[in-house]
């Protein structure tokens, strides 16, 4: 009844509209939201990282955003950087998109065992500045909303531990709960029930 978690496509126009709203709510908060709602679907942080990476990589290669992107199965970061990352510097939209081109193939490589290859990276380097995945997620959202190549985006300090990472019952150290990046609501769909009687 929960429906599919991956294997569906979402409109990039819907994704851009959702990211614009989410960035307005995110504001200057130093923690990412626990998930995103895009159209009729919920995306985990890992889902959002993957679809924005794919969309911006396509834009970097062709100069155009795709009409839609497919949500595939990805893992959360294998380790969570516990710091908030650098709080200084900026990056252009073009450089963020270029970094995406180096990440997208790995996010689609499900051949790894026992350690998955299709996991959100812990750290990403953009214009020679190394930032954590949550900081890069925020930069990607800004880049997707306004994909003007020369626009400069400010690097903001952002922790990788969204709410579920802090409250989810666990016996492991906080840096080992990257799987919480895959958490998202699972709305139940109830099939229609016929009230016709066969009497």
C-alpha positions as CSV (number, residue, x, y, z in Angstrom):
1,X,0.0,0.0,0.0
2,X,3.0,2.3,0.4
3,X,3.7,2.5,-3.3
4,X,7.0,2.6,-5.0
5,X,10.0,4.2,-3.3
6,X,12.2,4.5,-6.4
7,X,11.9,3.7,-10.1
8,X,9.6,6.7,-10.9
9,X,10.3,9.9,-12.8
10,X,9.6,13.4,-11.6
11,X,9.2,16.6,-13.6
12,X,12.2,18.9,-13.4
13,X,9.8,21.9,-13.4
14,X,8.1,20.4,-10.3
15,X,11.5,19.8,-8.8
16,X,12.6,23.4,-9.4
17,X,9.4,24.8,-7.9
18,X,9.7,22.5,-4.9
19,X,13.4,23.5,-4.3
20,X,12.5,27.2,-4.5
21,X,9.9,26.7,-1.8
22,X,12.2,24.5,0.3
23,X,15.1,27.0,0.1
24,X,12.8,29.8,1.3
25,X,11.9,27.6,4.3
26,X,15.5,26.5,4.8
27,X,16.7,30.1,5.0
28,X,19.8,30.3,7.2
29,X,19.1,27.1,9.2
30,X,22.3,25.1,9.6
31,X,20.5,21.7,9.4
32,X,18.9,20.3,6.2
33,X,15.2,19.4,6.1
34,X,14.5,15.7,6.7
35,X,12.9,15.2,3.2
36,X,11.4,17.1,0.3
37,X,7.9,16.9,-1.3
38,X,8.0,17.2,-5.1
39,X,4.7,17.0,-6.9
40,X,2.9,13.9,-5.7
41,X,6.1,12.2,-4.4
42,X,8.4,12.5,-1.3
43,X,12.1,12.5,-1.8
44,X,14.6,11.6,0.9
45,X,17.8,13.7,1.1
46,X,19.6,10.9,-0.8
47,X,16.9,10.9,-3.5
48,X,17.1,14.7,-3.8
49,X,20.9,14.6,-4.1
50,X,20.7,12.0,-6.9
51,X,18.0,13.7,-9.0
52,X,19.5,17.2,-8.7
53,X,22.9,15.7,-9.6
54,X,21.5,14.1,-12.7
55,X,19.6,17.2,-13.8
56,X,22.5,19.6,-13.3
57,X,25.0,17.2,-14.9
58,X,22.7,17.1,-18.0
59,X,22.6,20.9,-18.0
60,X,26.4,21.1,-17.7
61,X,26.8,18.8,-20.7
62,X,24.1,20.1,-23.0
63,X,23.2,23.6,-21.8
64,X,19.6,22.5,-21.1
65,X,17.8,20.9,-18.2
66,X,16.0,17.6,-18.9
67,X,12.2,17.5,-18.8
68,X,12.3,14.8,-16.1
69,X,14.7,12.8,-14.0
70,X,14.3,9.3,-12.7
71,X,14.6,8.4,-9.0
72,X,16.9,5.4,-8.6
73,X,18.0,3.5,-5.5
74,X,20.9,5.2,-3.8
75,X,22.4,4.9,-0.3
76,X,23.0,7.6,2.2
77,X,26.6,8.6,2.9
78,X,28.6,5.8,4.4
79,X,30.0,8.3,6.9
80,X,28.5,11.6,8.0
81,X,30.8,14.5,8.4
82,X,30.0,15.8,11.8
83,X,31.2,19.4,11.3
84,X,29.3,22.1,9.5
85,X,31.9,22.5,6.8
86,X,33.4,25.8,5.7
87,X,31.4,29.0,6.2
88,X,33.3,31.1,3.7
89,X,33.6,31.3,-0.1
90,X,31.4,30.9,-3.1
91,X,30.9,28.8,-6.2
92,X,29.4,29.5,-9.5
93,X,26.4,27.6,-10.8
94,X,28.6,26.3,-13.7
95,X,31.1,24.9,-11.3
96,X,28.5,23.2,-9.2
97,X,27.0,21.6,-12.3
98,X,30.5,20.6,-13.4
99,X,31.0,18.8,-10.1
100,X,27.7,17.0,-10.7
101,X,29.1,15.5,-13.9
102,X,31.8,13.7,-11.9
103,X,29.2,12.3,-9.4
104,X,26.3,11.1,-11.5
105,X,27.9,7.9,-12.9
106,X,28.8,6.7,-9.4
107,X,25.2,7.3,-8.1
108,X,24.0,4.9,-10.8
109,X,26.6,2.2,-10.2
110,X,24.9,-0.5,-8.2
111,X,27.7,-3.1,-8.7
112,X,29.3,-2.6,-5.3
113,X,29.3,-5.4,-2.7
114,X,29.5,-5.4,0.2
115,X,30.2,-1.7,0.2
116,X,27.8,0.1,-2.2
117,X,29.2,2.4,-4.8
118,X,25.9,4.2,-5.4
119,X,26.1,6.1,-2.1
120,X,25.9,9.9,-1.6
121,X,29.5,11.1,-1.1
122,X,30.4,12.4,2.3
123,X,32.5,15.3,0.8
124,X,32.4,17.1,-2.5
125,X,35.0,19.4,-4.0
126,X,33.8,22.5,-5.9
127,X,36.3,25.1,-7.2
128,X,39.0,23.6,-5.0
129,X,36.9,24.0,-1.9
130,X,35.8,20.8,-0.1
131,X,32.4,20.9,1.4
132,X,30.1,18.3,2.9
133,X,27.2,16.7,1.1
134,X,24.6,18.8,2.9
135,X,26.3,22.0,1.8
136,X,26.5,20.7,-1.8
137,X,22.8,19.7,-1.6
138,X,22.0,23.3,-0.8
139,X,24.2,24.6,-3.6
140,X,22.5,22.3,-6.1
141,X,19.1,23.4,-5.0
142,X,20.1,27.1,-5.6
143,X,21.7,26.2,-9.0
144,X,18.6,24.3,-10.2
145,X,16.3,27.1,-9.3
146,X,18.4,29.7,-11.2
147,X,20.7,27.9,-13.7
148,X,22.6,31.0,-14.8
149,X,26.2,29.8,-15.3
150,X,28.0,32.8,-13.8
151,X,25.7,33.3,-10.8
152,X,27.8,33.0,-7.6
153,X,26.3,30.9,-4.8
154,X,27.4,31.4,-1.2
155,X,28.8,28.4,0.6
156,X,26.9,28.2,3.9
157,X,27.7,26.1,6.9
158,X,25.4,23.1,7.1
159,X,25.4,20.0,9.2
160,X,24.7,16.6,7.6
161,X,22.6,15.4,10.5
162,X,19.0,16.1,9.7
163,X,16.3,15.6,12.4
164,X,15.9,11.8,11.9
165,X,19.7,11.2,12.4
166,X,19.4,12.7,15.9
167,X,16.2,11.1,17.1
168,X,16.2,7.7,15.3
169,X,17.0,4.9,17.9
170,X,20.5,3.7,17.3
171,X,23.5,1.9,18.8
172,X,26.1,3.3,16.4
173,X,28.0,6.6,16.5
174,X,26.3,9.5,14.9
175,X,28.7,9.5,11.9
176,X,27.6,6.0,11.1
177,X,23.9,6.7,10.6
178,X,24.1,8.0,7.0
179,X,21.2,5.6,6.2
180,X,18.9,8.3,7.7
181,X,19.4,10.2,4.5
182,X,17.1,7.7,2.9
183,X,14.2,8.2,5.2
184,X,11.0,9.7,3.8
185,X,7.3,9.5,4.4
186,X,5.5,6.5,2.8
187,X,1.9,7.6,2.1
188,X,-0.5,4.6,2.0
189,X,-2.8,4.2,-1.0
190,X,-6.0,2.4,-0.2
191,X,-7.6,0.5,-3.2
192,X,-11.1,1.4,-4.0
193,X,-13.6,-1.0,-2.3
194,X,-16.8,-1.9,-4.2
195,X,-19.9,-1.6,-2.1
196,X,-22.0,-3.7,-4.6
197,X,-23.6,-6.7,-3.0
198,X,-23.9,-10.1,-4.8
199,X,-27.1,-11.1,-2.9
